[in-house]
Amino acid sequence: MASEQRFVVATPHDRFDPVEQRLRAAGLDLVRVRDPEALTAAALAGIAPRYVFFPHWSWKIPGEVYERFECIIFHMTDVPYGRGGSPLQNLIVRGHDATMMTALRCVAEMDAGPVYLKRPLTLAGTAEDILRRAGELIGDMIVELARTHPEPREQEGEVTAFKRRKPADGALGGAASLKEAYDLIRMLDADGYPRAFAEIGPFRLEFDRADLQAGALEARVRISPREKEA
């Protein structure tokens, strides 16, 4: 039988560590899972959680897990708009400056489960800024979910699917304006993301810390030898 007081939080990212501490300080009994190999139905059965939360999880959740336990994922779009991969980057390249953080139940179809909560989130700053701000918001949502147990509602409206972006999509040559170049740099400026780049002769230039001024864009650049094609 699931415990009404115990919860699992599945995320490997260090940026969620201060949020975890805040959740524990709020009185939540949490078990943190960082390794996808540890996310099994057998392991969860020994914990008997009320919910399994996925604040930022890059791996496929096994069917034996979401079918047996109430698994709640957090997706950075106002679903059914923006189901799918790379939500932060896909929102920014489409010109959005704000979105909704959605808590929804994990089901077989990607990001198609019923919705528990939605809360507004600004997309200002670098990807790292946004992800840390999102983590704090998710922490607040986890507390609310753990205390109120809302009944999820099925999604309504037209589905818009996002495709996961590839490292090659970060080429600055695809930008048509300084604003597009700025957005391309900032939306990839976070730990674990491939940086926006340009290739000139034998060199690869990677950019971060973008600052858009009147008529100019400043950014830090790292120059390295360009990888030879196989």
N, CA, C and O of each residue as an XYZ file, in Angstrom:
920
protein
N       0.847     -1.192      0.000
C       0.000      0.000      0.000
C       0.883      1.242      0.000
O       1.860      1.318      0.745
N       0.531      2.223     -0.847
C       1.315      3.454     -0.928
C       1.142      4.287      0.327
O       0.058      4.369      0.904
N       2.247      4.905      0.734
C       2.210      5.789      1.895
C       1.699      7.155      1.489
O       2.107      7.690      0.458
N       0.810      7.724      2.285
C       0.308      9.069      2.007
C       1.367     10.118      2.321
O       1.198     11.283      1.962
N       2.459      9.728      2.985
C       3.447     10.694      3.445
C       4.808     10.544      2.769
O       5.675     11.396      2.964
N       5.021      9.503      1.993
C       6.332      9.283      1.392
C       6.259      9.493     -0.111
O       5.294      9.101     -0.767
N       7.311     10.127     -0.643
C       7.347     10.471     -2.057
C       8.730     10.180     -2.620
O       9.734     10.259     -1.913
N       8.765      9.844     -3.896
C      10.027      9.675     -4.603
C      10.207     10.855     -5.550
O       9.272     11.260     -6.239
N      11.418     11.399     -5.574
C      11.784     12.442     -6.530
C      12.904     11.883     -7.397
O      13.978     11.560     -6.890
N      12.666     11.767     -8.691
C      13.634     11.183     -9.613
C      14.242     12.281    -10.479
O      13.586     12.802    -11.381
N      15.482     12.626    -10.206
C      16.235     13.573    -11.026
C      17.703     13.487    -10.663
O      18.039     13.433     -9.480
N      18.592     13.473    -11.659
C      20.016     13.376    -11.356
C      20.702     14.727    -11.194
O      21.869     14.780    -10.806
N      19.994     15.822    -11.485
C      20.643     17.109    -11.663
C      20.947     17.821    -10.340
O      20.090     17.932     -9.462
N      22.169     18.291    -10.227
C      22.590     18.985     -9.009
C      21.798     20.262     -8.779
O      21.643     20.695     -7.636
N      21.294     20.873     -9.848
C      20.567     22.123     -9.670
C      19.285     21.922     -8.855
O      18.698     22.882     -8.357
N      18.852     20.641     -8.726
C      17.655     20.376     -7.935
C      17.980     20.147     -6.462
O      17.067     20.031     -5.644
N      19.266     20.080     -6.107
C      19.654     19.787     -4.726
C      19.083     20.795     -3.722
O      18.530     20.380     -2.704
N      19.200     22.121     -3.976
C      18.629     23.056     -3.001
C      17.110     22.951     -2.903
O      16.534     23.209     -1.846
N      16.459     22.572     -4.011
C      15.004     22.386     -3.968
C      14.664     21.186     -3.096
O      13.709     21.223     -2.320
N      15.451     20.120     -3.229
C      15.244     18.938     -2.386
C      15.366     19.298     -0.905
O      14.560     18.862     -0.083
N      16.374     20.091     -0.578
C      16.556     20.507      0.821
C      15.357     21.300      1.314
O      14.917     21.147      2.453
N      14.833     22.155      0.430
C      13.659     22.952      0.813
C      12.430     22.066      1.019
O      11.629     22.311      1.921
N      12.284     21.045      0.189
C      11.152     20.129      0.339
C      11.238     19.349      1.653
O      10.232     19.140      2.330
N      12.443     18.927      1.999
C      12.619     18.218      3.271
C      12.340     19.151      4.444
O      11.748     18.745      5.444
N      12.771     20.411      4.312
C      12.512     21.385      5.369
C      11.015     21.641      5.532
O      10.550     21.992      6.617
N      10.256     21.460      4.424
C       8.804     21.641      4.480
C       8.102     20.433      5.084
O       6.880     20.436      5.234
N       8.875     19.387      5.436
C       8.300     18.231      6.112
C       7.979     17.056      5.221
O       7.367     16.092      5.681
N       8.378     17.103      3.935
C       8.085     15.983      3.043
C       9.103     14.860      3.235
O      10.307     15.104      3.310
N       8.608     13.648      3.311
C       9.453     12.460      3.421
C       9.808     12.017      2.004
O       8.989     11.423      1.303
N      11.036     12.313      1.596
C      11.447     12.088      0.217
C      12.511     11.014      0.110
O      13.358     10.852      0.989
N      12.440     10.285     -0.998
C      13.518      9.393     -1.408
C      13.969      9.876     -2.782
O      13.168      9.938     -3.715
N      15.248     10.216     -2.908
C      15.779     10.743     -4.169
C      16.349      9.607     -5.003
O      17.116      8.785     -4.501
N      15.976      9.562     -6.265
C      16.519      8.599     -7.220
C      17.269      9.377     -8.290
O      16.686     10.232     -8.956
N      18.557      9.090     -8.462
C      19.382      9.777     -9.449
C      19.723      8.899    -10.652
O      19.943      9.404    -11.752
N      19.766      7.604    -10.441
C      20.226      6.661    -11.462
C      19.030      5.967    -12.117
O      18.202      5.392    -11.410
N      18.917      6.006    -13.445
C      17.785      5.343    -14.104
C      17.713      3.848    -13.829
O      16.627      3.268    -13.845
N      18.864      3.214    -13.574
C      18.853      1.781    -13.284
C      18.213      1.483    -11.933
O      17.793      0.355    -11.677
N      18.138      2.503    -11.062
C      17.517      2.313     -9.750
C      16.012      2.543     -9.791
O      15.314      2.313     -8.803
N      15.514      2.999    -10.941
C      14.088      3.283    -11.060
C      13.374      2.026    -11.577
O      13.075      1.912    -12.765
N      13.112      1.099    -10.672
C      12.434     -0.136    -11.031
C      11.184     -0.291    -10.183
O      11.069      0.296     -9.107
N      10.255     -1.084    -10.681
C       9.030     -1.324     -9.922
C       9.338     -2.016     -8.603
O       8.700     -1.736     -7.587
N      10.312     -2.916     -8.616
C      10.664     -3.635     -7.394
C      11.219     -2.679     -6.338
O      10.853     -2.757     -5.165
N      12.103     -1.778     -6.766
C      12.680     -0.821     -5.814
C      11.608      0.109     -5.270
O      11.592      0.400     -4.074
N      10.714      0.578     -6.132
C       9.653      1.482     -5.688
C       8.675      0.770     -4.762
O       8.127      1.385     -3.847
N       8.453     -0.520     -4.992
C       7.543     -1.271     -4.128
C       8.048     -1.282     -2.686
O       7.261     -1.272     -1.740
N       9.380     -1.304     -2.534
C       9.944     -1.271     -1.192
C       9.798      0.064     -0.509
O       9.868      0.153      0.716
N       9.592      1.122     -1.310
C       9.410      2.467     -0.763
C       7.937      2.770     -0.545
O       7.568      3.461      0.405
N       7.103      2.251     -1.425
C       5.646      2.469     -1.381
C       5.291      3.950     -1.385
O       4.654      4.431     -0.448
N       5.696      4.689     -2.436
C       5.429      6.128     -2.458
C       3.996      6.457     -2.867
O       3.347      5.707     -3.596
N       3.529      7.589     -2.377
C       2.225      8.101     -2.831
C       2.344      8.593     -4.271
O       1.500      8.291     -5.114
N       3.405      9.357     -4.539
C       3.684      9.830     -5.892
C       5.161      9.595     -6.196
O       5.997      9.552     -5.293
N       5.466      9.445     -7.485
C       6.841      9.495     -7.965
C       6.943     10.727     -8.864
O       6.319     10.787     -9.924
N       7.733     11.705     -8.429
C       7.866     12.969     -9.156
C       9.101     12.931    -10.058
O      10.152     12.416     -9.677
N       8.948     13.487    -11.262
C      10.052     13.558    -12.221
C      10.285     15.019    -12.610
O       9.770     15.473    -13.632
N      11.059     15.765    -11.804
C      11.284     17.177    -12.112
C      12.067     17.408    -13.395
O      11.770     18.345    -14.135
N      13.059     16.575    -13.670
C      13.843     16.719    -14.897
C      14.497     15.372    -15.137
O      15.517     15.040    -14.533
N      13.892     14.599    -16.033
C      14.297     13.209    -16.224
C      14.439     12.956    -17.719
O      13.473     13.116    -18.465
N      15.618     12.566    -18.165
C      15.905     12.450    -19.598
C      15.702     11.051    -20.158
O      15.881     10.840    -21.358
N      15.335     10.096    -19.321
C      15.203      8.710    -19.767
C      13.721      8.311    -19.859
O      12.852      8.916    -19.231
N      13.473      7.290    -20.651
C      12.121      6.759    -20.759
C      11.729      6.085    -19.450
O      12.496      5.299    -18.892
N      10.548      6.392    -18.972
C      10.051      5.790    -17.738
C       9.425      4.441    -18.088
O       8.526      4.387    -18.927
N       9.881      3.347    -17.463
C       9.359      2.015    -17.806
C       7.855      1.897    -17.559
O       7.325      2.453    -16.597
N       7.189      1.173    -18.435
C       5.759      0.973    -18.274
C       5.404      0.324    -16.952
O       4.381      0.659    -16.355
N       6.231     -0.599    -16.486
C       5.953     -1.266    -15.210
C       5.965     -0.287    -14.044
O       5.389     -0.555    -12.990
N       6.638      0.867    -14.245
C       6.689      1.890    -13.190
C       5.448      2.774    -13.239
O       4.751      2.911    -12.234
N       5.157      3.384    -14.408
C       4.030      4.321    -14.440
C       2.674      3.620    -14.396
O       1.670      4.243    -14.054
N       2.633      2.333    -14.736
C       1.366      1.606    -14.640
C       1.059      1.181    -13.203
O      -0.104      1.013    -12.833
N       2.089      1.014    -12.413
C       1.903      0.540    -11.039
C       1.872      1.673    -10.017
O       1.225      1.568     -8.976
N       2.595      2.778    -10.338
C       2.692      3.900     -9.404
C       2.208      5.182    -10.067
O       2.265      5.324    -11.288
N       1.734      6.105     -9.250
C       1.257      7.385     -9.781
C       2.472      8.274    -10.029
O       3.031      8.859     -9.101
N       2.866      8.363    -11.287
C       4.065      9.094    -11.678
C       3.673     10.452    -12.260
O       2.836     10.534    -13.160
N       4.278     11.502    -11.743
C       3.965     12.865    -12.161
C       5.199     13.476    -12.798
O       6.237     13.611    -12.150
N       5.088     13.846    -14.067
C       6.177     14.516    -14.762
C       5.865     16.004    -14.857
O       4.715     16.422    -14.725
N       6.911     16.796    -15.088
C       6.767     18.247    -15.206
C       7.266     18.664    -16.579
O       8.416     18.417    -16.941
N       6.385     19.298    -17.331
C       6.691     19.654    -18.715
C       6.520     21.158    -18.895
O       5.533     21.738    -18.443
N       7.494     21.786    -19.562
C       7.569     23.236    -19.641
C       6.741     23.828    -20.781
O       7.206     24.733    -21.475
N       5.516     23.325    -20.982
C       4.616     23.937    -21.956
C       3.184     23.848    -21.446
O       2.877     23.125    -20.498
N       2.329     24.601    -22.103
C       0.901     24.612    -21.768
C       0.221     23.518    -22.596
O      -0.477     23.804    -23.569
N       0.436     22.258    -22.192
C      -0.078     21.141    -22.985
C      -1.603     21.244    -23.145
O      -2.298     21.715    -22.245
N      -2.114     20.796    -24.309
C      -1.470     19.938    -25.315
C      -0.544     20.667    -26.288
O       0.028     20.033    -27.175
N      -0.384     21.996    -26.143
C       0.608     22.689    -26.958
C       2.009     22.328    -26.467
O       2.295     22.410    -25.273
N       2.873     21.930    -27.388
C       4.259     21.711    -27.033
C       4.580     20.366    -26.423
O       5.556     20.247    -25.682
N       3.783     19.347    -26.715
C       4.190     18.009    -26.296
C       5.475     17.634    -27.034
O       5.667     18.010    -28.191
N       6.349     16.894    -26.360
C       7.534     16.411    -27.041
C       8.827     16.993    -26.498
O       8.861     17.546    -25.398
N       9.904     16.862    -27.291
C      11.248     17.147    -26.810
C      11.669     18.596    -26.886
O      11.058     19.402    -27.588
N      12.725     18.917    -26.152
C      13.366     20.240    -26.129
C      12.366     21.380    -25.962
O      12.388     22.326    -26.751
N      11.490     21.318    -24.957
C      10.461     22.353    -24.840
C      11.025     23.748    -24.656
O      10.527     24.691    -25.270
N      12.053     23.911    -23.824
C      12.606     25.242    -23.579
C      13.090     25.869    -24.880
O      12.730     27.002    -25.197
N      13.896     25.141    -25.627
C      14.450     25.680    -26.871
C      13.366     25.882    -27.925
O      13.378     26.886    -28.636
N      12.441     24.950    -28.033
C      11.381     25.089    -29.030
C      10.468     26.275    -28.727
O       9.971     26.923    -29.649
N      10.246     26.562    -27.459
C       9.441     27.731    -27.100
C      10.149     29.021    -27.488
O       9.540     29.919    -28.069
N      11.434     29.111    -27.167
C      12.177     30.342    -27.439
C      12.310     30.600    -28.927
O      12.139     31.739    -29.360
N      12.611     29.581    -29.732
C      12.756     29.809    -31.175
C      11.418     30.187    -31.809
O      11.389     30.739    -32.909
N      10.321     29.897    -31.129
C       9.004     30.301    -31.630
C       8.570     31.653    -31.095
O       7.452     32.097    -31.352
N       9.445     32.303    -30.357
C       9.168     33.669    -29.915
C       8.447     33.811    -28.596
O       8.020     34.914    -28.255
N       8.292     32.740    -27.839
C       7.600     32.826    -26.555
C       8.518     33.424    -25.491
O       9.698     33.079    -25.428
N       7.989     34.312    -24.660
C       8.760     34.842    -23.536
C       8.213     34.360    -22.193
O       8.734     34.721    -21.137
N       7.169     33.548    -22.239
C       6.603     32.949    -21.023
C       5.900     31.657    -21.417
O       5.562     31.445    -22.581
N       5.687     30.801    -20.427
C       5.031     29.520    -20.680
C       4.318     29.081    -19.412
O       4.197     29.845    -18.455
N       3.849     27.838    -19.418
C       3.279     27.232    -18.220
C       4.117     26.015    -17.856
O       4.521     25.243    -18.726
N       4.371     25.854    -16.566
C       4.924     24.595    -16.090
C       3.738     23.697    -15.763
O       2.877     24.058    -14.960
N       3.701     22.537    -16.385
C       2.565     21.638    -16.237
C       2.974     20.373    -15.494
O       3.971     19.736    -15.836
N       2.215     20.022    -14.498
C       2.377     18.739    -13.806
C       1.325     17.792    -14.359
O       0.128     18.056    -14.239
N       1.755     16.699    -14.960
C       0.811     15.771    -15.576
C       1.217     14.337    -15.285
O       2.376     14.046    -14.990
N       0.250     13.460    -15.375
C       0.511     12.053    -15.098
C       1.200     11.402    -16.280
O       0.857     11.661    -17.433
N       2.173     10.555    -15.986
C       2.891      9.827    -17.026
C       2.013      8.706    -17.577
O       1.469      7.895    -16.827
N       1.886      8.680    -18.901
C       1.159      7.618    -19.600
C       2.026      7.154    -20.761
O       3.119      7.683    -20.967
N       1.555      6.177    -21.518
C       2.345      5.600    -22.604
C       2.666      6.624    -23.687
O       3.787      6.648    -24.195
N       1.699      7.474    -24.050
C       1.930      8.488    -25.079
C       2.638      9.689    -24.454
O       2.261     10.144    -23.374
N       3.650     10.194    -25.126
C       4.484     11.251    -24.567
C       3.703     12.520    -24.250
O       3.052     13.093    -25.123
N       3.771     12.952    -23.000
C       3.196     14.215    -22.523
C       1.693     14.314    -22.780
O       1.159     15.412    -22.940
N       1.015     13.170    -22.819
C      -0.409     13.159    -23.145
C      -1.291     12.890    -21.938
O      -2.512     12.825    -22.078
N      -0.708     12.732    -20.758
C      -1.486     12.370    -19.585
C      -2.334     13.496    -19.041
O      -2.154     14.652    -19.425
N      -3.264     13.174    -18.145
C      -4.112     14.191    -17.527
C      -3.292     15.133    -16.653
O      -2.239     14.759    -16.138
N      -3.790     16.364    -16.492
C      -3.047     17.455    -15.866
C      -3.523     17.691    -14.436
O      -4.720     17.771    -14.163
N      -2.543     17.801    -13.525
C      -2.828     18.109    -12.123
C      -2.815     19.616    -11.872
O      -3.738     20.172    -11.278
N      -1.742     20.262    -12.339
C      -1.537     21.689    -12.066
C      -0.840     22.342    -13.252
O      -0.123     21.688    -14.008
N      -1.065     23.647    -13.401
C      -0.291     24.477    -14.319
C       0.052     25.777    -13.604
O      -0.795     26.369    -12.935
N       1.299     26.215    -13.750
C       1.740     27.446    -13.118
C       2.605     28.230    -14.106
O       3.384     27.628    -14.845
N       2.484     29.571    -14.135
C       3.230     30.383    -15.109
C       4.724     30.404    -14.830
O       5.166     30.341    -13.683
N       5.499     30.494    -15.927
C       6.960     30.517    -15.850
C       7.493     31.452    -16.924
O       7.145     31.316    -18.097
N       8.345     32.412    -16.525
C       8.976     33.293    -17.506
C      10.155     32.594    -18.168
O      10.797     31.733    -17.566
N      10.432     32.969    -19.407
C      11.538     32.394    -20.166
C      12.680     33.393    -20.341
O      13.458     33.286    -21.289
N      12.782     34.350    -19.443
C      13.848     35.342    -19.509
C      15.165     34.728    -19.032
O      15.172     33.835    -18.185
N      16.281     35.217    -19.586
C      17.592     34.793    -19.128
C      18.137     33.603    -19.889
O      17.593     33.191    -20.913
N      19.236     33.055    -19.360
C      19.870     31.899    -19.995
C      19.080     30.627    -19.686
O      18.200     30.616    -18.825
N      19.415     29.563    -20.406
C      18.777     28.281    -20.122
C      19.013     27.866    -18.679
O      18.122     27.312    -18.034
N      20.224     28.134    -18.165
C      20.518     27.785    -16.771
C      19.632     28.584    -15.816
O      19.119     28.036    -14.841
N      19.450     29.885    -16.096
C      18.550     30.716    -15.282
C      17.142     30.127    -15.276
O      16.510     29.991    -14.228
N      16.669     29.783    -16.468
C      15.298     29.281    -16.607
C      15.134     27.949    -15.892
O      14.133     27.729    -15.211
N      16.117     27.054    -16.041
C      16.018     25.739    -15.415
C      16.056     25.830    -13.896
O      15.352     25.083    -13.215
N      16.863     26.730    -13.361
C      16.890     26.890    -11.900
C      15.585     27.500    -11.400
O      15.061     27.094    -10.363
N      15.063     28.473    -12.137
C      13.782     29.070    -11.773
C      12.669     28.026    -11.883
O      11.766     27.979    -11.048
N      12.743     27.194    -12.919
C      11.753     26.127    -13.088
C      11.823     25.139    -11.935
O      10.791     24.667    -11.460
N      13.048     24.818    -11.474
C      13.203     23.896    -10.361
C      12.551     24.414     -9.093
O      11.917     23.657     -8.358
N      12.707     25.710     -8.838
C      12.073     26.307     -7.655
C      10.557     26.242     -7.765
O       9.864     25.947     -6.792
N      10.045     26.524     -8.975
C       8.600     26.458     -9.191
C       8.092     25.028     -9.028
O       7.048     24.804     -8.415
N       8.822     24.072     -9.571
C       8.431     22.671     -9.426
C       8.413     22.274     -7.961
O       7.536     21.527     -7.527
N       9.386     22.772     -7.191
C       9.382     22.494     -5.752
C       8.094     22.950     -5.094
O       7.516     22.226     -4.284
N       7.639     24.157     -5.439
C       6.374     24.663     -4.895
C       5.204     23.780     -5.324
O       4.294     23.515     -4.539
N       5.239     23.327     -6.579
C       4.157     22.492     -7.092
C       4.151     21.128     -6.414
O       3.086     20.571     -6.149
N       5.333     20.589     -6.133
C       5.401     19.296     -5.439
C       4.786     19.407     -4.052
O       4.043     18.523     -3.628
N       5.092     20.482     -3.348
C       4.493     20.685     -2.020
C       2.976     20.748     -2.137
O       2.262     20.128     -1.349
N       2.488     21.491     -3.111
C       1.037     21.612     -3.292
C       0.403     20.264     -3.633
O      -0.646     19.914     -3.092
N       1.032     19.521     -4.517
C       0.505     18.208     -4.893
C       0.501     17.252     -3.707
O      -0.459     16.511     -3.496
N       1.579     17.276     -2.939
C       1.702     16.359     -1.804
C       0.676     16.660     -0.717
O       0.270     15.767      0.027
N       0.264     17.914     -0.629
C      -0.655     18.309      0.442
C      -2.118     18.292      0.030
O      -2.999     18.086      0.864
N      -2.379     18.510     -1.265
C      -3.773     18.656     -1.689
C      -4.299     17.483     -2.505
O      -5.514     17.294     -2.574
N      -3.423     16.683     -3.132
C      -3.818     15.527     -3.938
C      -4.925     15.859     -4.940
O      -5.990     15.243     -4.903
N      -4.689     16.823     -5.834
C      -5.740     17.169     -6.804
C      -5.999     16.039     -7.786
O      -5.112     15.243     -8.091
N      -7.225     15.985     -8.274
C      -7.589     14.986     -9.276
C      -7.190     15.515    -10.650
O      -7.605     16.611    -11.024
N      -6.394     14.763    -11.412
C      -5.968     15.266    -12.726
C      -7.115     15.274    -13.725
O      -8.032     14.455    -13.664
N      -7.030     16.242    -14.661
C      -8.049     16.376    -15.701
C      -7.429     16.114    -17.066
O      -6.281     16.479    -17.322
N      -8.211     15.471    -17.944
C      -7.729     15.181    -19.285
C      -7.434     16.476    -20.042
O      -8.118     17.483    -19.858
N      -6.417     16.439    -20.889
C      -6.061     17.598    -21.686
C      -7.155     17.907    -22.699
O      -7.846     17.013    -23.187
N      -7.297     19.202    -23.006
C      -8.270     19.636    -23.988
C      -7.610     20.582    -24.985
O      -6.723     21.356    -24.625
N      -8.044     20.516    -26.227
C      -7.523     21.425    -27.234
C      -6.699     20.710    -28.286
O      -6.510     19.494    -28.232
N      -6.211     21.486    -29.243
C      -5.441     20.945    -30.362
C      -4.024     20.608    -29.915
O      -3.398     21.379    -29.187
N      -3.529     19.476    -30.343
C      -2.184     19.033    -29.991
C      -1.166     19.659    -30.939
O      -1.318     19.596    -32.159
N      -0.133     20.258    -30.369
C       1.018     20.732    -31.124
C       2.242     20.004    -30.591
O       2.564     20.126    -29.409
N       2.921     19.256    -31.436
C       4.054     18.439    -30.999
C       5.371     19.124    -31.340
O       5.525     19.696    -32.418
N       6.309     19.059    -30.418
C       7.664     19.551    -30.631
C       8.585     18.381    -30.956
O       8.416     17.283    -30.426
N       9.560     18.622    -31.830
C      10.593     17.635    -32.118
C      11.838     17.960    -31.299
O      12.197     19.127    -31.142
N      12.486     16.935    -30.784
C      13.720     17.152    -30.036
C      14.773     17.769    -30.948
O      15.026     17.277    -32.048
N      15.380     18.846    -30.478
C      16.396     19.522    -31.263
C      17.738     18.795    -31.151
O      18.024     18.142    -30.147
N      18.547     18.920    -32.193
C      19.836     18.253    -32.264
C      20.954     19.273    -32.086
O      20.731     20.464    -32.300
N      22.164     18.833    -31.696
C      23.273     19.779    -31.552
C      23.511     20.632    -32.791
O      23.872     21.803    -32.675
N      23.310     20.054    -33.986
C      23.525     20.809    -35.225
C      22.569     21.995    -35.360
O      22.855     22.941    -36.094
N      21.424     21.947    -34.648
C      20.465     23.048    -34.708
C      20.984     24.296    -34.000
O      20.382     25.365    -34.104
N      22.107     24.163    -33.275
C      22.674     25.312    -32.569
C      23.610     26.149    -33.418
O      24.271     27.037    -32.881
N      23.697     25.907    -34.723
C      24.586     26.674    -35.598
C      24.101     28.110    -35.725
O      22.951     28.353    -36.088
N      24.985     29.063    -35.424
C      24.603     30.477    -35.486
C      24.315     30.945    -36.908
O      23.664     31.969    -37.114
N      24.803     30.190    -37.882
C      24.553     30.575    -39.263
C      23.080     30.557    -39.625
O      22.680     31.152    -40.626
N      22.267     29.880    -38.822
C      20.834     29.839    -39.094
C      20.068     31.029    -38.557
O      18.873     31.161    -38.821
N      20.736     31.907    -37.803
C      20.068     33.079    -37.238
C      19.965     34.185    -38.281
O      20.917     34.443    -39.017
N      18.794     34.843    -38.341
C      18.560     35.886    -39.339
C      18.644     37.287    -38.752
O      18.516     38.269    -39.484
N      18.858     37.399    -37.436
C      18.930     38.708    -36.786
C      19.748     38.580    -35.506
O      20.019     37.475    -35.036
N      20.139     39.728    -34.948
C      20.861     39.708    -33.680
C      19.998     39.089    -32.583
O      20.507     38.361    -31.732
N      18.701     39.373    -32.597
C      17.800     38.818    -31.585
C      17.759     37.291    -31.701
O      17.787     36.600    -30.682
N      17.693     36.762    -32.906
C      17.682     35.313    -33.079
C      19.005     34.705    -32.625
O      19.019     33.637    -32.014
N      20.116     35.379    -32.920
C      21.418     34.883    -32.473
C      21.505     34.904    -30.949
O      22.014     33.964    -30.340
N      21.012     35.964    -30.342
C      20.997     36.076    -28.868
C      20.177     34.944    -28.259
O      20.615     34.293    -27.311
N      18.990     34.715    -28.803
C      18.132     33.654    -28.275
C      18.777     32.288    -28.442
O      18.676     31.436    -27.559
N      19.438     32.077    -29.569
C      20.083     30.791    -29.826
C      21.193     30.526    -28.807
O      21.350     29.404    -28.326
N      21.959     31.567    -28.484
C      23.040     31.403    -27.514
C      22.497     31.170    -26.111
O      22.944     30.257    -25.418
N      21.541     31.985    -25.689
C      21.068     31.899    -24.301
C      20.262     30.622    -24.049
O      20.293     30.085    -22.941
N      19.554     30.138    -25.045
C      18.709     28.969    -24.808
C      19.516     27.674    -24.718
O      18.982     26.629    -24.348
N      20.819     27.748    -25.061
C      21.711     26.592    -24.942
C      22.777     26.808    -23.868
O      23.689     25.995    -23.719
N      22.657     27.897    -23.131
C      23.655     28.264    -22.125
C      23.270     27.677    -20.766
O      22.734     28.369    -19.901
N      23.556     26.387    -20.602
C      23.278     25.681    -19.351
C      24.164     24.452    -19.284
O      24.590     23.923    -20.311
N      24.438     24.002    -18.071
C      25.233     22.793    -17.896
C      24.584     21.618    -18.612
O      23.383     21.386    -18.479
N      25.381     20.886    -19.368
C      24.881     19.698    -20.042
C      24.309     19.935    -21.426
O      23.918     18.982    -22.099
N      24.251     21.201    -21.872
C      23.712     21.499    -23.198
C      24.860     21.788    -24.172
O      25.847     22.413    -23.785
N      24.745     21.345    -25.425
C      25.735     21.727    -26.439
C      25.559     23.208    -26.778
O      24.443     23.647    -27.055
N      26.633     23.971    -26.759
C      26.555     25.420    -26.953
C      26.222     25.793    -28.403
O      26.456     25.024    -29.335
N      25.672     26.992    -28.556
C      25.546     27.560    -29.894
C      26.943     27.710    -30.475
O      27.899     27.983    -29.750
N      27.058     27.531    -31.785
C      28.403     27.470    -32.361
C      28.437     28.039    -33.775
O      27.409     28.238    -34.423
N      29.669     28.292    -34.224
C      29.942     28.619    -35.620
C      31.258     27.953    -35.982
O      32.120     27.771    -35.122
N      31.416     27.593    -37.230
C      32.652     26.974    -37.691
C      33.268     27.848    -38.767
O      32.634     28.181    -39.769
N      34.534     28.214    -38.530
C      35.262     29.083    -39.453
C      36.600     28.426    -39.764
O      37.444     28.268    -38.881
N      36.786     28.049    -41.004
C      38.033     27.396    -41.377
C      38.277     26.175    -40.511
O      37.409     25.307    -40.416
N      39.448     26.087    -39.873
C      39.761     24.909    -39.053
C      39.262     25.020    -37.614
O      39.572     24.171    -36.778
N      38.479     26.082    -37.324
C      38.104     26.345    -35.942
C      36.597     26.178    -35.700
O      35.767     26.396    -36.584
N      36.288     25.782    -34.463
C      34.909     25.745    -33.977
C      34.794     26.774    -32.854
O      35.565     26.745    -31.895
N      33.837     27.674    -32.980
C      33.601     28.728    -31.988
C      32.311     28.407    -31.245
O      31.264     28.222    -31.865
N      32.385     28.339    -29.905
C      31.210     28.058    -29.081
C      30.937     29.257    -28.179
O      31.857     29.847    -27.613
N      29.652     29.610    -28.054
C      29.283     30.877    -27.433
C      28.411     30.672    -26.190
O      27.581     29.765    -26.136
N      28.622     31.544    -25.191
C      27.727     31.629    -24.041
C      27.784     33.051    -23.481
O      28.463     33.913    -24.039
N      27.073     33.293    -22.382
C      27.031     34.598    -21.711
C      26.673     35.720    -22.672
O      27.355     36.745    -22.714
N      25.628     35.537    -23.428
C      25.203     36.530    -24.414
C      24.563     37.744    -23.749
O      23.858     37.627    -22.747
N      24.826     38.909    -24.330
C      24.237     40.168    -23.851
C      23.862     40.987    -25.078
O      24.728     41.389    -25.856
N      22.572     41.231    -25.246
C      22.085     41.956    -26.419
C      21.978     43.440    -26.091
O      21.206     43.842    -25.221
N      22.762     44.248    -26.797
C      22.740     45.697    -26.649
C      22.132     46.315    -27.891
O      21.819     45.615    -28.854
N      21.963     47.645    -27.865
C      21.415     48.342    -29.027
C      22.392     48.216    -30.203
O      23.465     48.820    -30.203
N      22.005     47.433    -31.183
C      22.805     47.319    -32.388
C      23.984     46.388    -32.310
O      24.778     46.324    -33.248
N      24.127     45.642    -31.189
C      25.275     44.748    -31.075
C      24.962     43.613    -30.109
O      24.127     43.743    -29.214
N      25.648     42.509    -30.313
C      25.525     41.343    -29.444
C      26.911     40.991    -28.922
O      27.846     40.785    -29.696
N      27.032     40.926    -27.601
C      28.295     40.508    -26.997
C      28.114     39.133    -26.390
O      27.052     38.815    -25.857
N      29.167     38.308    -26.474
C      29.114     36.960    -25.917
C      30.542     36.479    -25.679
O      31.483     36.955    -26.313
N      30.691     35.525    -24.752
C      31.975     34.880    -24.564
C      32.115     33.784    -25.619
O      31.140     33.122    -25.975
N      33.334     33.605    -26.111
C      33.560     32.605    -27.140
C      34.704     31.679    -26.740
O      35.714     32.126    -26.197
N      34.544     30.418    -27.004
C      35.592     29.414    -26.821
C      35.960     28.884    -28.196
O      35.096     28.408    -28.932
N      37.241     28.965    -28.547
C      37.709     28.542    -29.855
C      38.517     27.257    -29.704
O      39.441     27.184    -28.894
N      38.164     26.257    -30.484
C      38.868     24.983    -30.444
C      39.050     24.466    -31.859
O      38.361     24.920    -32.772
N      39.971     23.520    -32.061
C      40.123     22.949    -33.408
C      38.830     22.259    -33.845
O      38.159     21.585    -33.064
N      38.520     22.451    -35.089
C      37.332     21.812    -35.639
C      37.572     20.333    -35.826
O      38.620     19.924    -36.326
N      36.591     19.521    -35.420
C      36.742     18.076    -35.577
C      36.768     17.705    -37.049
O      35.976     18.206    -37.847
N      37.685     16.824    -37.389
C      37.787     16.386    -38.772
C      36.648     15.424    -39.098
O      36.290     14.561    -38.297
N      36.096     15.594    -40.281
C      35.019     14.705    -40.719
C      35.575     13.322    -41.013
O      36.662     13.173    -41.572
N      34.798     12.308    -40.621
C      35.250     10.926    -40.851
C      35.236     10.588    -42.330
O      35.584      9.470    -42.712
